[in-house]
Amino acid sequence: MAALARERVSTVKIAPAEELPFKDGWFERAVMWLVIHLVDRPQAFAEARRVLGAEGRLVIATFDPAHFERYWLNRFFPSLEAIDRARFPEPEALERELVEAGFESVRLVPLSQKASIDRESALSRVRGRFISPLQLLEEAEYEQGLERMEQELPEQNEYALEWIVAAVYK
């Protein structure tokens, strides 16, 4: 992601979300896109609040727990759902953590999105373990699931993504 950002902007800083290398109130807006399951949320949220100005806004996009029970890869990798559910917060917990970090206004908006992926792209992504839970699977489950995908995956795969978008005001 940093390499992609460097193609678009001149300065890119890489730092943990829990220790941002910016002055207090430096930004007007911040975005956390599919990262809150990878960080210490209370600390990262407090840091986001710290670097936002007086009228700062934070937008968080994360998966709604409803997403996990219907995720299209579950039939190939049965442990994915449990792995994701353990890592992603329930909406109520997300809202509570943001308020505890000092944000005064938190609005959670559910969003459904339809998507599709062709067979070769899906196989390529899974072989590259494109999502972090694939890296957390037992190796035997990963190998068996990939083998099943290679045998059973149709040419086109339609699926839904269920999101929670949090609009947060300082």
N, C-alpha and C positions, 0 to 999 in steps of 0.2 A: 504494500500500500504506500509505503514511503517513496519507493521508486516511481510509482505512478504519480504521486503528488509532486515530486520533483520535476516531472515533465510539464507541470502546469503553473507552478509558483517557484520563486527564486529561493526561498528559505523554508526548510522543513526541519522541525525539531522532533526528536524522538525521545519520549520520556514516559514513565509509568503514569497512569491516570491518577494515581494516589500522590504523586509528587510533581506537579506541573511546574515547569521552569518559567513562569510568567508572573508579572507583578499583579498585585491585588487590583481588581476592577479593570483589567486590561482589555477584555472582550465585551462586545455587545451581545453576541450569540455564540452558542456552542451546540454541537451535535454529538450524540453517542449512538452509533449505529451498530447493532448486534455486538456490543462489547460488555454490557453490564454483567453478563454471566461469567466473564473472565477476570473481573477485578474485585477488589475489596470495595463493595458498593458504598458503605457508609463513608469511607475515606475518600473514594473517588468523587462522590456527590459533594462532599464538603469542599474538595479542591475545585470542582466545577463552580460551585457557588462563590468561592473566594476570588476566582479569576474573572467572574462576570461583574460588569458595572452595575450601577444602582438600578437600572431598568433592564438588566440582563435577562435573556431568555435561554433556556436549555430545552432541546428536543431530544427525546430518547426513543429509538425504535428497537423493539425487542419482540420476541415471539410470545404470543398469548399461550397459556398452558393448553388451550384447546388444540393448538397446532400439533402438539406432540402425538396425540392419540391417532391422528389421521395422516401423519407424515408418510409419504410414499416409500421411503426406504425401510420403514419398520418391518415390512414383510420379509425383507432379506436379512436384516440385522435386528433381531428381536430385543436386544439390550438397549438400542438407541433411545427408546422412549424413557426408560428409567434414568438413563444417564442425563438426558436433557432436563427432565422434570426435577432432578436433584440440583441442577445448576441455575436454572432460570427462576426468577421470583414470581410468585403469584401477584396479580395486580394490586391486591390490598397491601401486601408486603412492600411492593415497589413504592406505592404512594406513601406509606408510613416512613420508609427510609428517606425519601425525599424531604418530607416535612421535618423529620429529625435532623436532617442536614442543614435546615434553616430556610428552605424554600417556603414561601408563603402561599403560593397558589399552584396546585397540581391538578391538571386535567388529563384523564386517561381516555383515549379514544380507541375503540377496537376497529380494526381494518382488515378486510378480507381481500385477497389478491389471487387471481387465477394465473397459473403459469404452465409452461410445458417445456419439455426437454427431449431432444431426440436421443435415441439409443446410444450412439457413439459418444456424444457429449456427456451423457450420464455416466457411461462406463469410464471415460477418461477422467472425469471429476472424482469418481469413487476410487479409482486406482491411485489418484493423487491425494486421496484423503482430504478432500476440499473442505470438509467441516470438522471441527475439533472433536465431536464425539466419535468419529471414525478412528481417530488416533487413540481413543481411550478404550476401544473394544479389545477383548481378548483376541489374540492373533488368530486362533482357530475359528472364532466366530466371523472375523473379518474375511478370512480366506473362504470359508463356506458360503458366506453371503455373496461375495464377489463371484464365486463359481455359479451360484444360483442365478445371479443377475445375468451373467454371460449366457446362460441357457434359456432364461424365461423372459427377459425384458423385451417388451414390444418396441417397435420402431419409433413410436411417439408416446410420451408419458405426460398425461395431464394431471395436474395436482393443484392444491390450494395452499396458500400461505396465510396463516392467521397471526396478525400483528397486534401489539398494543403500542400505541404511540402516546408518549407522555409529553404534554406541553407544560413546561414548568417556568414559573415566573419568580424572580427574586423578591 
